[in-house]
Amino acid sequence: MSGNVQLLNDTLAAAKSEGRAVLIAYLPAGFPTVDGGIEAVKAAIDGGADVVEVGLPHSDPVLDGPVIQTADDIALRGGVKIADVMRTVREAHAATGKPILVMTYWNPIDRYGVERFTAELAEAGGAGCILPDLPVQESALWREHADKHGLATVFVVAPSSKDARLAEITAAGSGFVYAASLMGVTGTRESVGAQAEDLVRRTRATTDTPVCVGLGVSNAAQAAEVAGFADGVIVGSAFVKRMLDAPDDAAGLEGVRELAADLAKGVRGQA
């Protein structure tokens, strides 16, 4: 069975034809529970997210700030497994028809087996994988299996990436390029800043693949700012924080839905 890279490509193209950026939400699998995590993904899409990244919780998440680390810890203590991540992708995609990716560090895939992971992700209806710590020069095996199974390979670029390095990364990736708006870990910030716009400009000089910006966006005004120069706006910590701060699971889901609706207006220039 083939994965849904084409659905991802079509979703990005449709938003571009509407003159807007896509809204990409990030939520960890297994948080607050596996069932609760699936409902959170659905709530984000119900609110207006075009694409969702499902995080594979990791004990040493080098890119993630304290909010997502807290959620990952809750999921890991709850016993979340890769099978639960696949179930989250499967049920969220089946319920919404939207592209669902997995964001994961390399070690869990390496241990699980690349062929097994890509085959299962495709079978679950996944659209691809975001691999923040997999060096492009070590990615041939992954890309071979991802291509075979119809999955996007999304690499992360950073403001520190030199132009030649950007070209190398974008040539190897597919789906979209994840532009980290600043050096550091995930989390909400007061401003996303000029670094992100410069990075998008330099990245676009190397590729026609859409460039989506993450790290720091937490409200509609910031989403509108980023949507002014990027093809997509990626929001994670702000969603997770809504759930962590909620008095109960139902309120958490409503918080996710409300935030997605607010951000969806932002990417459409309606904030």
N, C-alpha and C positions, 0 to 999 in steps of 0.2 A: 504494500500500500504506500502511496506517495503522500508526503507531507504537504503543507499548505503554503509554501513559499509564494506561489502565484496569488493566493488570496491576500497575502501581505503586500505584494507588489501592487495589486489592483487597488487595495485600500489606500495606499500612499498616493497612487496616481489619481484616484477619485478626489481625494482632498485637494490635491494640487489643481485639478480642473475646477474646483469650487473656489479657488483662490485663498485657501487657508492651509494651516499646518494641521497635522494629525495630533491627537492627544493620546499619549501612551502612558498607561498607569502601571506601576510596579507594586506587586503584593506578594509576600512570601507564602509558599505552600505550608499548610499545617498550622497557620496562625489565624485565630486563637486555637483552633482545632482544624483537622482536615476538612470536615464539613463546613465549618465556619469560614475557612479560607476560600472554599469554592463559592460560597455565598457572597463573600467580599468581592471576588472577581466579577461575579454577575452584577453586583451593585454598582461597581465602577463603570461597567459597560452600560448598564441601565441609565446611569447618570449622564453618559455622553462620551466615555472613553472609546476610541476607535480600535485600539490595540492594547493587549495586556501582556506584561512580562511577569511570569510566575517565578519567584525566587526559589532556588533550591537551597534550603538553610544549610549553613556551613559553620563549623566551630571556630574558624579563623577567617572571618570575612574582611579581607584587607581593604576593600574599597568602601565598605559600609560604615556609617557613623553609628552613634549610640542608639538611635531610635530603631533602626533596622536590626542592629545587633541584639537589642532586647527582644524583638519579635522572633528572630532566629533562635534565640535561647529558649523561648517559650515553646516553639515548634519542636526543637530538638529534645527538650525534656518531655514533650508529649509523645516522643518516639517516631517522629515523621521519617519516612523512608522514600527512596526514589520512586517506588510503586505509588506512593501517595501523591507525589509530584505529577506523575503521569495521569493519575486519576483526576487530579485537579484540572490539568490541561484538557483531558477528554470531556469531562462533564461541563466545563466552562465553554468549550468550543461548541459542543453539541447543543447547549442551551441557548447560545447567542449567535452562532455562525460567524463570530469575529476571529481574527488572527490572534493566536495565543503563542507566545514564545516562552522559553525557559531561560532564565539568567542564572548561570552557575560558574563557579570556579572549576578549574580543570581537574583537580584531584579526584572528586567523586566520579566523574566520567571515566577517567583513566582506570580507576579501580573497578568500576562496573563493567567496562568494556565498551569501546567506541561503537562497534557494530550493533551490539545489543541496545545501547542507549539510543542511537539514531533510529533503529528499526522500531523501537517501542514509542519513541516520540512521534514518528510519522504515523504509526498505527493509531495513536491517540488523537490525531488531527492537529498536531503541533505545526507551527509555521517556521520554527527555527530556534536558534540558540544564540544568546549573547555570552561571550566568553572573555571576560575582562582581563584574565591573567594568562591567556594562551598566546605565546609569541607567534607571530605570523610565520616565522621561519621554521617553527615546529608544528605547524597546523596541517600539513599535507594529508596525514591519515584521517584526521577529523573531516576535512573538506571533501575528501574522496567519498566518505560514507554519507556525509550530509547531502552532497550533490546527488548521490545515488538514490537517496530517500526523499528528495524534494524539500530539503530544509535550508533555510537561510543561515548563513554564518555571519554574525554581526560582531565586528571588532570595535574596540574602544580606542579613540584617539584623545590626546590631551594637549593643553596649551604648550607643553614642553616638547611636543613632537615636531621634529624638523621637517621641512617640506619633502625631502627625499623619503623620509620614513613614512610620511602621510601617503605618498604615492604607492609605496610598497604595501601598506595596510589596506588602502582602498582597492587596490588591484585584486587582492585576495578575498575581500569580503563580499557579501551579498545581502539583499534585503534593504538595509540602511546602515549608515555609519553612526555609531554612538559617540557623540562629541561631549566629553566631560568638560563642563563649563569652566572649571578651575582646578587647580592642583589641590588635592585633599580628598576627604571622604564624603560620602553622601550626607545630606542633612539640609534643612531649610535655611535660607539665608536672606538677609535684608535686600541684597541686590545680586543679580546674576552677572552683570558687569560686561565691560567691553571685551574682555578676554575671549568670551564665548563667541561674539560676533566675528572677531578676527580669526578664530579657529575655524568657524564655519566657512568663511571666505577662503582661507588657505586650503581647506579640505575640498571644497567645491572646485578649486582649480585643478584638482587631480582626478575627478570622477563625476559621472552623471548620477551616481547612486545618491538617493536622498540622505541628507544629513540631519539627524535629530539630536537635540541638546538635552542633557540631563545634569543633575547635581545642583540643587539649590532652589528650584522653582516650587512655590508653595501657594500662590494665589493667582487670581485671574489677571491682575495687572502685570505680574511677572510673566505669565503665560502669553499675554498679548505682546509684551516686549520681545520675547524670544521668538514668537510666531512671526514677528516682523522680519526676521532674517534667517530662520531655520525652517526645515521641512516638517519637523515634528518637535513636540515638547514632551519630555519624559518627567514624570512626577512619581516619586516613591515615598520618601520619608513623611511627607505631608499626609498621605493616605494612611500610612501605618500609625502615625501620631493620632489621627482621628479615632482609630480603633483602640489604641492604648489608653487614651484619655476618656473614652466613653464609659458611662456607669454600667452598661450591660451590652451584650452582643447586638441586640436589636438597635440600640442607639448607635453603636459603632458602624453598623451597616448603613444606617441612615446618614451618618456623618460622611461615609465614603461616597454615597450617592449624591449628597449635596455638594461636596467638594468637586466631584467629577462634573456636575452640572455647571458650577461656577467656572471651572477651568475650561470647559467646552465653550463657554461664551468668550473666554479670553482668546482661545486659538482662532475664533471666528471674528475677532475684533469688536465684540459686543460688550466687553467688560466696562 
